[in-house]
């Protein structure tokens, strides 16, 4: 039986949109990139990517003693970094961009 390649964040078939929530947290939304037109049939691949990134965000957040919370929502095609009272949006955004850079993710759109 041939083995399938595991979904890696750097192999995205998804475009990533960074934005802020009403509460000032970082929202990371995933949208299909051509030739995909929807997530139908790639839901598990998207979930693997989201949970892989969320785990990496958790590891890195722990190292810098960040108080924010990582929320993975593959069923909503998104994840968020919920900012605590003492945290700054720009610091969290830079943290996300650095992590994506380390994973060679370059499909970012900032809104």
N, C-alpha and C positions, 0 to 999 in steps of 0.2 A: 504494500500500500504506500503510495507516495506521500511524503509528509508535506503539509502546507506550511508556508512561511508565516511565522507569528507576526501579528500587526505590531509595528513599531511606530512610535510617534513621528519619527523622521520620514516615514514612508506614507505620509498622509494623503488620502484621497479627499481630504476635507480642507476647507478654508477656515481659518480661525479669525473670529472678530473679537477684539478687545474693547470693552466699554465699561462704564460704571453703572451701578445700580442707583436707585433713588437714595438709598442709605449711604452711598459713597464707597461701596465695595467694588472689587474688580470682578467683572463678568467676562467669562471666556465662552463664546458661543461657537459651535461648529456647524458649518454649512457644506453641502456637497460641492466638490469641484468637478468640472467637466472631465471625463465624459459622464460622471454620475449626475443624475437629475434629482435623486431623492436618496434617503437613507434606506429605502426598502432593500433588504437583502444584505446590508452591511451593518446592521445594528450591533452585532456582536463585535465586529472589528472596531466600531466606534467606541463601544464600551471598554474594550481592551485599551485603546488609546487613552481614553479619559481616566480610567483607573490607574494606568501606568504613570501618567502625568501627575495625578493626585497623590500617589504614593511618593513620587519624587519631590513634589512640593512639600509634603509632610516631613520627609527626611531633612530637606534643606531648611525648612522653617524651624525644626527642632534645633538644628545646629546654630541658628542665629537667635534663638530664644524669642521668636516672633509669637505674639499673642493672637494672631488671626486664626480663623478656622477655614479649613479647606472643605468645600462641599461639592461632591461629585454627583451629577444628575444626568447620567447617560440617557434616561428616558425623556429628558427635556433637551437633549443635544447640547448640554452646557455644564460648566463647573464654575464655581465662584470662590473667591477668597474674601471671606467676610472680615472686614476690618474692625479691630477693637477700638476702644476709645483713644488709646495713645498712639495708634498706628496711623500712618499717612498713606493716602491713595498712591501718590507718586512712588513711594518706597516699594509698595506692593507691586505696582505696575512694572517697575524696574526689575524686581525679583522674578516676575513672570517672564519678562523679555529675556533675561539672562538665562533662565532655565530653558526656554525655547531655543535660544541660541546654542546652548550646550547639546541639545537634542537635534540640532541642524534643522529646526522647523523655521521655514521662511515664508509661510503662507499667511502672514498676519495682515489684518486690516484693522486699523484703529479707528473707532468711531466715537 
